[in-house]
Amino acid sequence: MESYNYLKSLHLIFVITWFAGLFYIVRLFVYQIEAASKPSPEKEILQKQYKIMTYRLWYIITWPSCVLAILFAISLLYLMPEWLNQPWMHVKLGFVFLLILYQLKCQQIFGQLQRDEVNYSSNFMRLWNEGATIILFAVVFLVILKNAFNWIYGVVGIMAFSILIMLGFRFYKRIRHKNNS
């Protein structure tokens, strides 16, 4: 069982670095999008720097962390196959699937920004950044509680948390707009 603890530790480390990469990449997307509206030569200088930063973050930290977190998770499930019979694990795997979809959407946005295609506003990206936060909250509470019924309370809490994030975002947007005026 000692190997279980090592695998679990490695899984947790790479989940943390995966989320760190997802949180920071979207923040860099915000900066890239805002740089696109700057005057020359500031625009070109910032865009070049943000492209380098996002490329390194995405391919040196985020994608490797994603792959390693998933590989260590599969190893844990191999050691503990009975988890696949538990309802909380089904829900957790659903959230992991959503996280992978989130990562793939970030990959699409990353590619667009690398080609200087700005298809989203910086406000959209600020809101998009909260998607990973919501998934993180859901998975952590689910894994800690490990109860099929209690996760319902967690989901309700996540919905309330999401509403608070939206309200906070609107409040922040008003303050930014007021300060820019």
Biotite code that builds the C-alpha atoms (Angstrom):
import biotite.structure as struc

atoms = struc.array([
    struc.Atom([0.000, 0.000, 0.000], chain_id="A", res_id=1, res_name="MET", atom_name="CA", element="C"),
    struc.Atom([3.033, 2.281, 0.178], chain_id="A", res_id=2, res_name="GLU", atom_name="CA", element="C"),
    struc.Atom([2.857, 2.705, -3.597], chain_id="A", res_id=3, res_name="SER", atom_name="CA", element="C"),
    struc.Atom([-0.723, 3.960, -3.159], chain_id="A", res_id=4, res_name="TYR", atom_name="CA", element="C"),
    struc.Atom([0.472, 6.875, -0.995], chain_id="A", res_id=5, res_name="ASN", atom_name="CA", element="C"),
    struc.Atom([3.195, 7.798, -3.494], chain_id="A", res_id=6, res_name="TYR", atom_name="CA", element="C"),
    struc.Atom([0.750, 7.670, -6.407], chain_id="A", res_id=7, res_name="LEU", atom_name="CA", element="C"),
    struc.Atom([-1.826, 9.673, -4.481], chain_id="A", res_id=8, res_name="LYS", atom_name="CA", element="C"),
    struc.Atom([0.810, 12.304, -3.596], chain_id="A", res_id=9, res_name="SER", atom_name="CA", element="C"),
    struc.Atom([1.969, 12.564, -7.205], chain_id="A", res_id=10, res_name="LEU", atom_name="CA", element="C"),
    struc.Atom([-1.619, 12.746, -8.428], chain_id="A", res_id=11, res_name="HIS", atom_name="CA", element="C"),
    struc.Atom([-2.353, 15.583, -6.016], chain_id="A", res_id=12, res_name="LEU", atom_name="CA", element="C"),
    struc.Atom([0.836, 17.486, -6.943], chain_id="A", res_id=13, res_name="ILE", atom_name="CA", element="C"),
    struc.Atom([0.008, 17.356, -10.645], chain_id="A", res_id=14, res_name="PHE", atom_name="CA", element="C"),
    struc.Atom([-3.638, 18.266, -10.066], chain_id="A", res_id=15, res_name="VAL", atom_name="CA", element="C"),
    struc.Atom([-2.411, 21.366, -8.219], chain_id="A", res_id=16, res_name="ILE", atom_name="CA", element="C"),
    struc.Atom([0.030, 22.336, -10.984], chain_id="A", res_id=17, res_name="THR", atom_name="CA", element="C"),
    struc.Atom([-2.632, 21.611, -13.615], chain_id="A", res_id=18, res_name="TRP", atom_name="CA", element="C"),
    struc.Atom([-5.064, 23.991, -11.948], chain_id="A", res_id=19, res_name="PHE", atom_name="CA", element="C"),
    struc.Atom([-2.331, 26.574, -11.418], chain_id="A", res_id=20, res_name="ALA", atom_name="CA", element="C"),
    struc.Atom([-1.639, 26.456, -15.147], chain_id="A", res_id=21, res_name="GLY", atom_name="CA", element="C"),
    struc.Atom([-5.327, 26.770, -16.014], chain_id="A", res_id=22, res_name="LEU", atom_name="CA", element="C"),
    struc.Atom([-5.811, 29.710, -13.653], chain_id="A", res_id=23, res_name="PHE", atom_name="CA", element="C"),
    struc.Atom([-2.780, 31.564, -14.966], chain_id="A", res_id=24, res_name="TYR", atom_name="CA", element="C"),
    struc.Atom([-3.250, 30.830, -18.685], chain_id="A", res_id=25, res_name="ILE", atom_name="CA", element="C"),
    struc.Atom([-6.680, 32.446, -18.731], chain_id="A", res_id=26, res_name="VAL", atom_name="CA", element="C"),
    struc.Atom([-5.277, 35.456, -16.880], chain_id="A", res_id=27, res_name="ARG", atom_name="CA", element="C"),
    struc.Atom([-2.632, 35.717, -19.604], chain_id="A", res_id=28, res_name="LEU", atom_name="CA", element="C"),
    struc.Atom([-5.423, 35.486, -22.196], chain_id="A", res_id=29, res_name="PHE", atom_name="CA", element="C"),
    struc.Atom([-7.000, 38.564, -20.575], chain_id="A", res_id=30, res_name="VAL", atom_name="CA", element="C"),
    struc.Atom([-3.708, 40.447, -20.905], chain_id="A", res_id=31, res_name="TYR", atom_name="CA", element="C"),
    struc.Atom([-3.207, 39.282, -24.502], chain_id="A", res_id=32, res_name="GLN", atom_name="CA", element="C"),
    struc.Atom([-6.676, 40.411, -25.487], chain_id="A", res_id=33, res_name="ILE", atom_name="CA", element="C"),
    struc.Atom([-6.202, 43.793, -23.825], chain_id="A", res_id=34, res_name="GLU", atom_name="CA", element="C"),
    struc.Atom([-2.782, 44.167, -25.498], chain_id="A", res_id=35, res_name="ALA", atom_name="CA", element="C"),
    struc.Atom([-4.454, 43.798, -28.916], chain_id="A", res_id=36, res_name="ALA", atom_name="CA", element="C"),
    struc.Atom([-6.142, 47.185, -28.450], chain_id="A", res_id=37, res_name="SER", atom_name="CA", element="C"),
    struc.Atom([-2.950, 49.037, -27.456], chain_id="A", res_id=38, res_name="LYS", atom_name="CA", element="C"),
    struc.Atom([-1.234, 51.429, -29.878], chain_id="A", res_id=39, res_name="PRO", atom_name="CA", element="C"),
    struc.Atom([1.942, 50.436, -31.731], chain_id="A", res_id=40, res_name="SER", atom_name="CA", element="C"),
    struc.Atom([4.689, 49.601, -30.790], chain_id="A", res_id=41, res_name="PRO", atom_name="CA", element="C"),
    struc.Atom([3.322, 48.696, -27.312], chain_id="A", res_id=42, res_name="GLU", atom_name="CA", element="C"),
    struc.Atom([0.824, 46.282, -28.891], chain_id="A", res_id=43, res_name="LYS", atom_name="CA", element="C"),
    struc.Atom([3.462, 44.271, -30.772], chain_id="A", res_id=44, res_name="GLU", atom_name="CA", element="C"),
    struc.Atom([5.877, 44.186, -27.830], chain_id="A", res_id=45, res_name="ILE", atom_name="CA", element="C"),
    struc.Atom([3.213, 42.971, -25.396], chain_id="A", res_id=46, res_name="LEU", atom_name="CA", element="C"),
    struc.Atom([1.722, 40.455, -27.815], chain_id="A", res_id=47, res_name="GLN", atom_name="CA", element="C"),
    struc.Atom([5.126, 38.932, -28.513], chain_id="A", res_id=48, res_name="LYS", atom_name="CA", element="C"),
    struc.Atom([5.904, 38.619, -24.797], chain_id="A", res_id=49, res_name="GLN", atom_name="CA", element="C"),
    struc.Atom([2.476, 37.178, -23.918], chain_id="A", res_id=50, res_name="TYR", atom_name="CA", element="C"),
    struc.Atom([2.754, 34.619, -26.724], chain_id="A", res_id=51, res_name="LYS", atom_name="CA", element="C"),
    struc.Atom([6.064, 33.398, -25.295], chain_id="A", res_id=52, res_name="ILE", atom_name="CA", element="C"),
    struc.Atom([4.685, 33.303, -21.752], chain_id="A", res_id=53, res_name="MET", atom_name="CA", element="C"),
    struc.Atom([1.498, 31.451, -22.712], chain_id="A", res_id=54, res_name="THR", atom_name="CA", element="C"),
    struc.Atom([3.388, 28.987, -24.898], chain_id="A", res_id=55, res_name="TYR", atom_name="CA", element="C"),
    struc.Atom([5.784, 28.073, -22.101], chain_id="A", res_id=56, res_name="ARG", atom_name="CA", element="C"),
    struc.Atom([3.058, 27.873, -19.469], chain_id="A", res_id=57, res_name="LEU", atom_name="CA", element="C"),
    struc.Atom([0.790, 25.793, -21.695], chain_id="A", res_id=58, res_name="TRP", atom_name="CA", element="C"),
    struc.Atom([3.294, 23.273, -23.002], chain_id="A", res_id=59, res_name="TYR", atom_name="CA", element="C"),
    struc.Atom([5.822, 23.091, -20.152], chain_id="A", res_id=60, res_name="ILE", atom_name="CA", element="C"),
    struc.Atom([3.454, 23.174, -17.155], chain_id="A", res_id=61, res_name="ILE", atom_name="CA", element="C"),
    struc.Atom([-0.251, 22.869, -17.953], chain_id="A", res_id=62, res_name="THR", atom_name="CA", element="C"),
    struc.Atom([-0.419, 20.069, -20.521], chain_id="A", res_id=63, res_name="TRP", atom_name="CA", element="C"),
    struc.Atom([2.239, 17.881, -18.834], chain_id="A", res_id=64, res_name="PRO", atom_name="CA", element="C"),
    struc.Atom([0.471, 18.370, -15.484], chain_id="A", res_id=65, res_name="SER", atom_name="CA", element="C"),
    struc.Atom([-2.855, 17.403, -17.047], chain_id="A", res_id=66, res_name="CYS", atom_name="CA", element="C"),
    struc.Atom([-1.427, 14.230, -18.570], chain_id="A", res_id=67, res_name="VAL", atom_name="CA", element="C"),
    struc.Atom([0.460, 13.232, -15.415], chain_id="A", res_id=68, res_name="LEU", atom_name="CA", element="C"),
    struc.Atom([-2.525, 13.929, -13.128], chain_id="A", res_id=69, res_name="ALA", atom_name="CA", element="C"),
    struc.Atom([-4.682, 11.693, -15.325], chain_id="A", res_id=70, res_name="ILE", atom_name="CA", element="C"),
    struc.Atom([-2.042, 8.931, -15.522], chain_id="A", res_id=71, res_name="LEU", atom_name="CA", element="C"),
    struc.Atom([-1.615, 8.896, -11.744], chain_id="A", res_id=72, res_name="PHE", atom_name="CA", element="C"),
    struc.Atom([-5.413, 8.893, -11.331], chain_id="A", res_id=73, res_name="ALA", atom_name="CA", element="C"),
    struc.Atom([-5.684, 5.866, -13.609], chain_id="A", res_id=74, res_name="ILE", atom_name="CA", element="C"),
    struc.Atom([-2.955, 4.175, -11.565], chain_id="A", res_id=75, res_name="SER", atom_name="CA", element="C"),
    struc.Atom([-4.898, 4.877, -8.373], chain_id="A", res_id=76, res_name="LEU", atom_name="CA", element="C"),
    struc.Atom([-8.066, 3.449, -9.896], chain_id="A", res_id=77, res_name="LEU", atom_name="CA", element="C"),
    struc.Atom([-6.096, 0.383, -10.932], chain_id="A", res_id=78, res_name="TYR", atom_name="CA", element="C"),
    struc.Atom([-5.051, -0.107, -7.300], chain_id="A", res_id=79, res_name="LEU", atom_name="CA", element="C"),
    struc.Atom([-8.520, 0.719, -5.948], chain_id="A", res_id=80, res_name="MET", atom_name="CA", element="C"),
    struc.Atom([-11.012, -0.493, -8.603], chain_id="A", res_id=81, res_name="PRO", atom_name="CA", element="C"),
    struc.Atom([-13.834, -0.607, -6.037], chain_id="A", res_id=82, res_name="GLU", atom_name="CA", element="C"),
    struc.Atom([-13.947, 3.205, -6.211], chain_id="A", res_id=83, res_name="TRP", atom_name="CA", element="C"),
    struc.Atom([-15.521, 2.857, -9.644], chain_id="A", res_id=84, res_name="LEU", atom_name="CA", element="C"),
    struc.Atom([-18.573, 1.309, -7.961], chain_id="A", res_id=85, res_name="ASN", atom_name="CA", element="C"),
    struc.Atom([-19.134, 4.323, -5.718], chain_id="A", res_id=86, res_name="GLN", atom_name="CA", element="C"),
    struc.Atom([-21.551, 7.083, -6.775], chain_id="A", res_id=87, res_name="PRO", atom_name="CA", element="C"),
    struc.Atom([-19.266, 9.918, -5.596], chain_id="A", res_id=88, res_name="TRP", atom_name="CA", element="C"),
    struc.Atom([-16.574, 8.679, -7.984], chain_id="A", res_id=89, res_name="MET", atom_name="CA", element="C"),
    struc.Atom([-19.011, 8.762, -10.912], chain_id="A", res_id=90, res_name="HIS", atom_name="CA", element="C"),
    struc.Atom([-19.805, 12.387, -10.123], chain_id="A", res_id=91, res_name="VAL", atom_name="CA", element="C"),
    struc.Atom([-16.105, 13.211, -9.666], chain_id="A", res_id=92, res_name="LYS", atom_name="CA", element="C"),
    struc.Atom([-15.271, 11.660, -13.037], chain_id="A", res_id=93, res_name="LEU", atom_name="CA", element="C"),
    struc.Atom([-18.044, 13.791, -14.546], chain_id="A", res_id=94, res_name="GLY", atom_name="CA", element="C"),
    struc.Atom([-16.366, 16.911, -13.193], chain_id="A", res_id=95, res_name="PHE", atom_name="CA", element="C"),
    struc.Atom([-12.985, 15.671, -14.446], chain_id="A", res_id=96, res_name="VAL", atom_name="CA", element="C"),
    struc.Atom([-14.561, 15.267, -17.877], chain_id="A", res_id=97, res_name="PHE", atom_name="CA", element="C"),
    struc.Atom([-15.801, 18.878, -17.665], chain_id="A", res_id=98, res_name="LEU", atom_name="CA", element="C"),
    struc.Atom([-12.284, 19.960, -16.677], chain_id="A", res_id=99, res_name="LEU", atom_name="CA", element="C"),
    struc.Atom([-10.837, 18.213, -19.712], chain_id="A", res_id=100, res_name="ILE", atom_name="CA", element="C"),
    struc.Atom([-13.406, 19.974, -21.926], chain_id="A", res_id=101, res_name="LEU", atom_name="CA", element="C"),
    struc.Atom([-12.417, 23.257, -20.260], chain_id="A", res_id=102, res_name="TYR", atom_name="CA", element="C"),
    struc.Atom([-8.763, 22.520, -21.033], chain_id="A", res_id=103, res_name="GLN", atom_name="CA", element="C"),
    struc.Atom([-9.587, 21.722, -24.668], chain_id="A", res_id=104, res_name="LEU", atom_name="CA", element="C"),
    struc.Atom([-11.524, 24.995, -25.005], chain_id="A", res_id=105, res_name="LYS", atom_name="CA", element="C"),
    struc.Atom([-8.525, 26.821, -23.513], chain_id="A", res_id=106, res_name="CYS", atom_name="CA", element="C"),
    struc.Atom([-6.367, 25.049, -26.113], chain_id="A", res_id=107, res_name="GLN", atom_name="CA", element="C"),
    struc.Atom([-8.616, 26.454, -28.835], chain_id="A", res_id=108, res_name="GLN", atom_name="CA", element="C"),
    struc.Atom([-8.422, 29.971, -27.383], chain_id="A", res_id=109, res_name="ILE", atom_name="CA", element="C"),
    struc.Atom([-4.643, 29.593, -26.975], chain_id="A", res_id=110, res_name="PHE", atom_name="CA", element="C"),
    struc.Atom([-4.307, 28.704, -30.670], chain_id="A", res_id=111, res_name="GLY", atom_name="CA", element="C"),
    struc.Atom([-6.448, 31.643, -31.740], chain_id="A", res_id=112, res_name="GLN", atom_name="CA", element="C"),
    struc.Atom([-4.438, 34.106, -29.675], chain_id="A", res_id=113, res_name="LEU", atom_name="CA", element="C"),
    struc.Atom([-1.162, 32.665, -30.962], chain_id="A", res_id=114, res_name="GLN", atom_name="CA", element="C"),
    struc.Atom([-2.473, 33.562, -34.459], chain_id="A", res_id=115, res_name="ARG", atom_name="CA", element="C"),
    struc.Atom([-3.514, 37.046, -33.242], chain_id="A", res_id=116, res_name="ASP", atom_name="CA", element="C"),
    struc.Atom([-7.204, 36.151, -33.553], chain_id="A", res_id=117, res_name="GLU", atom_name="CA", element="C"),
    struc.Atom([-9.148, 37.861, -30.781], chain_id="A", res_id=118, res_name="VAL", atom_name="CA", element="C"),
    struc.Atom([-12.591, 36.258, -30.639], chain_id="A", res_id=119, res_name="ASN", atom_name="CA", element="C"),
    struc.Atom([-13.450, 36.979, -27.000], chain_id="A", res_id=120, res_name="TYR", atom_name="CA", element="C"),
    struc.Atom([-13.498, 40.059, -24.811], chain_id="A", res_id=121, res_name="SER", atom_name="CA", element="C"),
    struc.Atom([-11.282, 40.412, -21.773], chain_id="A", res_id=122, res_name="SER", atom_name="CA", element="C"),
    struc.Atom([-14.463, 40.488, -19.659], chain_id="A", res_id=123, res_name="ASN", atom_name="CA", element="C"),
    struc.Atom([-15.518, 37.136, -21.092], chain_id="A", res_id=124, res_name="PHE", atom_name="CA", element="C"),
    struc.Atom([-12.082, 35.724, -20.211], chain_id="A", res_id=125, res_name="MET", atom_name="CA", element="C"),
    struc.Atom([-12.331, 37.025, -16.647], chain_id="A", res_id=126, res_name="ARG", atom_name="CA", element="C"),
    struc.Atom([-15.614, 35.178, -16.315], chain_id="A", res_id=127, res_name="LEU", atom_name="CA", element="C"),
    struc.Atom([-14.255, 32.098, -18.127], chain_id="A", res_id=128, res_name="TRP", atom_name="CA", element="C"),
    struc.Atom([-11.445, 31.980, -15.557], chain_id="A", res_id=129, res_name="ASN", atom_name="CA", element="C"),
    struc.Atom([-14.010, 31.126, -12.883], chain_id="A", res_id=130, res_name="GLU", atom_name="CA", element="C"),
    struc.Atom([-14.965, 27.876, -14.649], chain_id="A", res_id=131, res_name="GLY", atom_name="CA", element="C"),
    struc.Atom([-11.876, 26.098, -13.343], chain_id="A", res_id=132, res_name="ALA", atom_name="CA", element="C"),
    struc.Atom([-12.527, 27.514, -9.867], chain_id="A", res_id=133, res_name="THR", atom_name="CA", element="C"),
    struc.Atom([-16.025, 26.061, -9.792], chain_id="A", res_id=134, res_name="ILE", atom_name="CA", element="C"),
    struc.Atom([-14.781, 22.649, -10.956], chain_id="A", res_id=135, res_name="ILE", atom_name="CA", element="C"),
    struc.Atom([-12.013, 22.734, -8.332], chain_id="A", res_id=136, res_name="LEU", atom_name="CA", element="C"),
    struc.Atom([-14.486, 23.460, -5.539], chain_id="A", res_id=137, res_name="PHE", atom_name="CA", element="C"),
    struc.Atom([-16.799, 20.699, -6.747], chain_id="A", res_id=138, res_name="ALA", atom_name="CA", element="C"),
    struc.Atom([-14.074, 18.059, -6.944], chain_id="A", res_id=139, res_name="VAL", atom_name="CA", element="C"),
    struc.Atom([-12.470, 18.911, -3.600], chain_id="A", res_id=140, res_name="VAL", atom_name="CA", element="C"),
    struc.Atom([-15.748, 18.821, -1.701], chain_id="A", res_id=141, res_name="PHE", atom_name="CA", element="C"),
    struc.Atom([-16.782, 15.652, -3.470], chain_id="A", res_id=142, res_name="LEU", atom_name="CA", element="C"),
    struc.Atom([-13.528, 13.842, -2.719], chain_id="A", res_id=143, res_name="VAL", atom_name="CA", element="C"),
    struc.Atom([-13.500, 14.934, 0.920], chain_id="A", res_id=144, res_name="ILE", atom_name="CA", element="C"),
    struc.Atom([-17.172, 14.155, 1.604], chain_id="A", res_id=145, res_name="LEU", atom_name="CA", element="C"),
    struc.Atom([-17.292, 10.929, -0.467], chain_id="A", res_id=146, res_name="LYS", atom_name="CA", element="C"),
    struc.Atom([-21.029, 10.723, -0.073], chain_id="A", res_id=147, res_name="ASN", atom_name="CA", element="C"),
    struc.Atom([-23.514, 10.547, -2.908], chain_id="A", res_id=148, res_name="ALA", atom_name="CA", element="C"),
    struc.Atom([-26.100, 12.557, -0.980], chain_id="A", res_id=149, res_name="PHE", atom_name="CA", element="C"),
    struc.Atom([-23.790, 15.195, 0.497], chain_id="A", res_id=150, res_name="ASN", atom_name="CA", element="C"),
    struc.Atom([-22.456, 16.157, -2.908], chain_id="A", res_id=151, res_name="TRP", atom_name="CA", element="C"),
    struc.Atom([-25.923, 17.532, -3.686], chain_id="A", res_id=152, res_name="ILE", atom_name="CA", element="C"),
    struc.Atom([-25.359, 20.104, -0.929], chain_id="A", res_id=153, res_name="TYR", atom_name="CA", element="C"),
    struc.Atom([-21.975, 20.756, -2.475], chain_id="A", res_id=154, res_name="GLY", atom_name="CA", element="C"),
    struc.Atom([-23.511, 21.376, -5.904], chain_id="A", res_id=155, res_name="VAL", atom_name="CA", element="C"),
    struc.Atom([-26.053, 23.771, -4.384], chain_id="A", res_id=156, res_name="VAL", atom_name="CA", element="C"),
    struc.Atom([-23.146, 25.496, -2.633], chain_id="A", res_id=157, res_name="GLY", atom_name="CA", element="C"),
    struc.Atom([-21.245, 25.668, -5.922], chain_id="A", res_id=158, res_name="ILE", atom_name="CA", element="C"),
    struc.Atom([-24.258, 27.245, -7.601], chain_id="A", res_id=159, res_name="MET", atom_name="CA", element="C"),
    struc.Atom([-24.468, 29.836, -4.807], chain_id="A", res_id=160, res_name="ALA", atom_name="CA", element="C"),
    struc.Atom([-20.708, 30.385, -5.113], chain_id="A", res_id=161, res_name="PHE", atom_name="CA", element="C"),
    struc.Atom([-21.107, 30.848, -8.880], chain_id="A", res_id=162, res_name="SER", atom_name="CA", element="C"),
    struc.Atom([-23.804, 33.453, -8.352], chain_id="A", res_id=163, res_name="ILE", atom_name="CA", element="C"),
    struc.Atom([-21.538, 35.291, -5.906], chain_id="A", res_id=164, res_name="LEU", atom_name="CA", element="C"),
    struc.Atom([-18.729, 35.203, -8.479], chain_id="A", res_id=165, res_name="ILE", atom_name="CA", element="C"),
    struc.Atom([-21.044, 36.648, -11.123], chain_id="A", res_id=166, res_name="MET", atom_name="CA", element="C"),
    struc.Atom([-22.180, 39.408, -8.778], chain_id="A", res_id=167, res_name="LEU", atom_name="CA", element="C"),
    struc.Atom([-18.589, 40.116, -7.812], chain_id="A", res_id=168, res_name="GLY", atom_name="CA", element="C"),
    struc.Atom([-17.621, 40.239, -11.468], chain_id="A", res_id=169, res_name="PHE", atom_name="CA", element="C"),
    struc.Atom([-20.359, 42.760, -12.240], chain_id="A", res_id=170, res_name="ARG", atom_name="CA", element="C"),
    struc.Atom([-19.335, 44.870, -9.257], chain_id="A", res_id=171, res_name="PHE", atom_name="CA", element="C"),
    struc.Atom([-15.672, 44.753, -10.351], chain_id="A", res_id=172, res_name="TYR", atom_name="CA", element="C"),
    struc.Atom([-16.668, 45.669, -13.911], chain_id="A", res_id=173, res_name="LYS", atom_name="CA", element="C"),
    struc.Atom([-18.565, 48.731, -12.658], chain_id="A", res_id=174, res_name="ARG", atom_name="CA", element="C"),
    struc.Atom([-15.573, 49.842, -10.582], chain_id="A", res_id=175, res_name="ILE", atom_name="CA", element="C"),
    struc.Atom([-13.220, 49.399, -13.563], chain_id="A", res_id=176, res_name="ARG", atom_name="CA", element="C"),
    struc.Atom([-15.606, 51.298, -15.819], chain_id="A", res_id=177, res_name="HIS", atom_name="CA", element="C"),
    struc.Atom([-15.935, 54.071, -13.236], chain_id="A", res_id=178, res_name="LYS", atom_name="CA", element="C"),
    struc.Atom([-12.127, 54.316, -12.814], chain_id="A", res_id=179, res_name="ASN", atom_name="CA", element="C"),
    struc.Atom([-11.589, 54.428, -16.585], chain_id="A", res_id=180, res_name="ASN", atom_name="CA", element="C"),
    struc.Atom([-14.096, 57.255, -17.026], chain_id="A", res_id=181, res_name="SER", atom_name="CA", element="C"),
])
